[in-house]
Amino acid sequence: MDHQENKSLSHAVYSLRLHIVFVTKYRRKTLTPEMLDYLRGAFAEILDGWRCTLLEFGGEADHVHLLVEIHPALNISTLINNLKTASSRRVRNRFADHLKPFYWKPYFWHRAYYVGSVGGATLETVRRYVESQGTLEKPRKAKQPA
């Protein structure tokens, strides 16, 4: 399906997309390329169970970005908490030896997260942003007040 296409549910037509960011606990740089590939599949599978779609995924050693299409009957905070809990459990089981030196308790994601609607930006703009997150870190300047 084309990412620009609207979906329908009963008598509603909708196009709801969220940008979600999860950060590792203590911002520890634990995520390897193999773990990021694994998480991409895990998030896609979890979202599918919620009748949602993972449109884009990217990340670095200490955080991940998801671009997700959701349906209007969804409780966003419940989805977010389930994504964090289920992905954390899966990655801690699959990469237990790698994570042992970083966390002595069953931690993985920081309890805080970011979620924002992408209705004001084109999907291509958000896609470029997510894809650019794998580049070398550059200092970011704060916007000057108008």
SERO-4910 file (N, C-alpha, C, O; in steps of 0.05 Angstrom, whole numbers):
BEGIN
 pado doro    nc1    nc2    nc3   cac1   cac2   cac3    cc1    cc2    cc3    oc1    oc2    oc3
  Met    A     17    -23      0      0      0      0     18     25      0     38     26     14
  Asp    A     10     44    -15     24     70    -16     21     84     11     -1     84     22
  His    A     42     95     22     41    107     48     23    132     48     14    140     70
  Gln    A     17    143     26      0    167     25    -30    160     25    -47    178     27
  Glu    A    -36    135     22    -64    126     19    -78    128     46    -66    122     67
  Asn    A   -103    135     46   -119    136     70   -131    108     75   -136     93     56
  Lys    A   -136    101    100   -148     76    107   -177     82    116   -184    105    122
  Ser    A   -194     62    117   -221     66    127   -228     45    148   -217     23    148
  Leu    A   -245     54    165   -254     37    188   -284     43    191   -291     65    198
  Ser    A   -300     24    185   -329     28    186   -337     51    168   -334     49    144
  His    A   -346     74    179   -354     96    163   -335    119    165   -341    142    157
  Ala    A   -311    114    175   -291    136    178   -268    130    158   -260    108    154
  Val    A   -258    152    147   -233    150    131   -212    166    146   -217    188    156
  Tyr    A   -189    154    150   -169    167    167   -141    163    156   -135    145    140
  Ser    A   -123    180    165    -95    179    160    -81    190    184    -77    215    186
  Leu    A    -74    173    203    -62    182    228    -34    170    231    -31    146    232
  Arg    A    -14    187    232     14    178    234     27    191    257     24    215    263
  Leu    A     43    175    272     57    185    295     87    180    292     96    160    280
  His    A    103    199    302    132    196    304    137    190    333    129    205    351
  Ile    A    149    167    339    154    157    366    184    154    370    198    144    352
  Val    A    194    163    393    222    160    399    225    146    427    212    155    446
  Phe    A    240    125    428    247    112    453    277    114    457    293    112    438
  Val    A    285    120    482    313    123    489    320    100    509    304     93    526
  Thr    A    344     90    506    353     68    524    356     80    553    361    103    556
  Lys    A    352     62    572    355     70    600    383     81    605    403     70    596
  Tyr    A    384    104    619    409    118    624    423    127    599    447    135    600
  Arg    A    409    127    576    420    134    550    445    118    544    463    127    530
  Arg    A    446     93    554    469     76    549    469     69    519    448     63    508
  Lys    A    493     68    508    496     62    479    497     32    475    519     21    469
  Thr    A    474     19    478    473    -10    477    464    -21    450    469    -45    444
  Leu    A    452     -5    433    440    -15    408    460    -19    386    473      0    377
  Thr    A    464    -44    378    482    -51    356    465    -51    330    441    -52    331
  Pro    A    478    -51    307    463    -54    282    445    -80    281    423    -79    271
  Glu    A    456   -102    292    440   -127    294    415   -123    311    394   -133    304
  Met    A    419   -109    334    396   -104    351    375    -86    338    351    -90    341
  Leu    A    385    -66    324    366    -48    309    350    -63    288    326    -59    286
  Asp    A    363    -81    274    349    -98    254    328   -115    268    305   -118    258
  Tyr    A    336   -126    290    317   -143    306    293   -127    316    270   -136    314
  Leu    A    299   -103    326    278    -86    336    259    -77    314    234    -75    319
  Arg    A    269    -72    291    252    -64    268    230    -86    264    206    -80    262
  Gly    A    239   -111    263    220   -133    260    201   -136    284    177   -141    280
  Ala    A    212   -133    308    196   -136    332    174   -115    333    151   -121    338
  Phe    A    182    -90    328    162    -68    328    141    -72    307    117    -68    312
  Ala    A    149    -81    283    130    -85    261    109   -107    269     86   -104    264
  Glu    A    119   -128    282    102   -150    290     83   -141    313     59   -148    312
  Ile    A     93   -127    332     77   -117    354     55    -99    344     32   -101    351
  Leu    A     63    -80    327     44    -61    315     22    -75    299     -1    -67    300
  Asp    A     30    -95    284     11   -110    268    -11   -122    286    -34   -122    279
  Gly    A     -3   -131    310    -22   -142    329    -42   -121    339    -63   -127    349
  Trp    A    -34    -96    337    -51    -73    346    -66    -61    322    -78    -40    324
  Arg    A    -65    -74    298    -76    -64    273    -64    -37    266    -78    -19    255
  Cys    A    -38    -34    271    -23    -10    264     -1    -19    244      4    -43    241
  Thr    A     13      0    232     33     -6    213     59     10    218     57     34    223
  Leu    A     81     -4    218    107     10    220    115     19    192    120      2    175
  Leu    A    115     45    188    121     56    161    151     60    158    162     55    136
  Glu    A    165     70    179    193     75    177    205     69    205    192     70    225
  Phe    A    231     62    205    245     56    229    274     64    226    286     60    205
  Gly    A    286     75    247    314     82    247    324     85    275    307     86    294
  Gly    A    349     87    279    360     90    306    390     92    307    403     89    286
  Glu    A    399     97    330    428     98    336    433     82    361    415     67    370
  Ala    A    456     83    372    464     66    394    447     70    419    445     52    436
  Asp    A    435     94    422    420     99    447    390    107    443    377    114    463
  His    A    380    105    419    351    111    415    342    101    388    357     94    370
  Val    A    315     99    386    302     90    361    280    110    354    268    122    371
  His    A    274    112    328    252    128    317    233    109    302    242     92    287
  Leu    A    208    112    307    188     97    292    168    117    279    160    136    292
  Leu    A    161    112    255    139    126    242    117    105    239    120     85    224
  Val    A     94    110    252     73     90    255     47    101    244     40    124    249
  Glu    A     32     84    230      5     91    223    -14     77    242    -11     53    246
  Ile    A    -32     92    254    -50     81    274    -79     84    265    -84     97    244
  His    A    -97     72    279   -126     75    274   -139     92    295   -128     94    318
  Pro    A   -161    105    290   -173    124    308   -184    113    334   -188    128    353
  Ala    A   -188     87    336   -199     76    360   -177     69    381   -183     56    401
  Leu    A   -153     77    375   -130     69    391   -125     87    415   -127    111    413
  Asn    A   -118     75    438   -109     90    461    -78     92    458    -64     72    461
  Ile    A    -68    115    451    -40    119    445    -22    111    468     -2     97    464
  Ser    A    -28    120    492    -10    114    515     -9     84    520     12     74    528
  Thr    A    -31     70    517    -31     41    520    -14     28    499      2      9    505
  Leu    A    -16     37    474      1     26    453     30     31    459     46     12    457
  Ile    A     37     55    467     65     62    472     76     44    494     98     33    492
  Asn    A     61     41    516     70     24    538     74     -5    530     92    -18    538
  Asn    A     55    -15    513     58    -42    503     82    -45    485     96    -65    487
  Leu    A     87    -25    467    110    -26    450    136    -28    466    154    -43    460
  Lys    A    137    -11    487    162    -10    503    165    -36    518    187    -48    519
  Thr    A    144    -46    531    145    -70    547    152    -95    530    170   -110    537
  Ala    A    137    -98    508    141   -122    492    168   -122    478    182   -143    476
  Ser    A    176    -99    467    202    -98    453    225   -101    473    245   -114    467
  Ser    A    222    -90    497    243    -92    518    246   -122    525    269   -132    527
  Arg    A    224   -136    530    225   -164    537    239   -180    515    256   -197    521
  Arg    A    231   -175    491    243   -190    468    273   -185    465    288   -204    462
  Val    A    281   -160    466    309   -154    462    326   -163    485    349   -172    481
  Arg    A    315   -162    510    331   -171    533    334   -201    532    354   -212    541
  Asn    A    314   -216    522    316   -245    520    336   -252    497    353   -270    501
  Arg    A    334   -239    475    350   -246    451    379   -237    454    397   -251    445
  Phe    A    384   -215    468    412   -204    470    421   -202    500    434   -183    507
  Ala    A    413   -222    515    419   -221    544    449   -218    550    456   -202    567
  Asp    A    466   -233    537    494   -231    543    506   -204    536    523   -193    550
  His    A    497   -192    514    506   -166    505    498   -145    526    513   -126    531
  Leu    A    473   -147    536    462   -126    554    471   -129    583    469   -110    599
  Lys    A    482   -152    591    489   -157    619    508   -136    630    504   -127    653
  Pro    A    529   -127    616    547   -107    627    534    -79    630    544    -62    645
  Phe    A    512    -74    616    499    -48    616    478    -45    638    475    -24    650
  Tyr    A    463    -67    642    440    -66    661    440    -91    679    440   -114    669
  Trp    A    441    -87    705    440   -110    723    411   -116    731    406   -137    743
  Lys    A    393    -98    726    364   -103    730    352   -106    703    364    -99    683
  Pro    A    327   -116    701    314   -120    675    305    -94    662    281    -90    657
  Tyr    A    324    -76    658    318    -50    645    324    -52    615    339    -69    606
  Phe    A    312    -34    601    321    -29    573    314     -1    564    332     15    559
  Trp    A    288      5    562    280     32    553    277     51    577    269     42    599
  His    A    283     76    573    277     96    593    247     99    595    233     94    576
  Arg    A    237    106    619    208    108    622    195    130    606    172    129    599
  Ala    A    210    151    600    200    173    584    201    166    554    216    148    546
  Tyr    A    185    179    538    185    175    509    175    200    496    165    218    509
  Tyr    A    179    201    469    168    223    454    148    211    434    153    191    422
  Val    A    125    225    431    106    218    410     94    244    399     86    261    415
  Gly    A     94    246    373     82    270    361     68    262    335     76    243    321
  Ser    A     47    277    329     34    272    303     50    284    281     65    304    285
  Val    A     49    273    258     64    283    235     46    295    214     53    297    191
  Gly    A     22    303    223      3    314    204     12    340    192      5    346    169
  Gly    A     29    355    206     38    381    196     62    379    177     68    398    163
  Ala    A     74    356    176     98    352    158     90    331    137     73    314    142
  Thr    A    103    333    115     99    312     95    112    287    104    131    287    120
  Leu    A    102    265     95    114    239    102    143    238     93    160    227    107
  Glu    A    149    249     70    176    250     60    195    265     79    218    257     83
  Thr    A    185    287     90    201    303    109    208    287    133    231    286    142
  Val    A    188    273    144    193    256    168    211    233    161    229    226    176
  Arg    A    207    221    137    223    198    129    253    207    127    270    193    136
  Arg    A    258    230    115    285    240    113    297    245    140    321    239    145
  Tyr    A    281    256    159    291    260    186    298    234    200    320    232    211
  Val    A    281    214    198    286    188    210    311    176    198    328    166    213
  Glu    A    313    177    172    336    165    158    362    179    165    383    167    166
  Ser    A    361    205    170    385    221    176    395    216    204    417    224    210
  Gln    A    380    202    221    388    198    248    412    178    250    424    177    271
  Gly    A    418    164    229    441    146    229    467    160    222    488    147    220
  Thr    A    467    186    218    491    200    210    507    209    234    498    206    257
  Leu    A    531    219    229    548    228    252    533    251    266    519    267    254
  Glu    A    537    252    292    524    272    308    534    300    300    558    303    297
  Lys    A    516    319    298    523    346    292    512    363    314    490    357    324
  Pro    A    525    384    322    513    402    343    488    414    331    487    423    308
  Arg    A    468    416    348    442    428    340    440    455    353    444    458    377
  Lys    A    433    475    337    429    502    347    400    505    355    382    496    341
  Ala    A    395    518    378    368    524    386    357    546    368    372    564    359
  Lys    A    331    544    362    319    565    346    318    591    362    313    591    386
  Gln    A    323    612    348    322    639    361    293    648    362    278    643    343
  Pro    A    284    660    385    256    669    386    251    690    365    268    706    358
  Ala    A    227    690    354    219    708    333    214    736    343    208    754    328
***
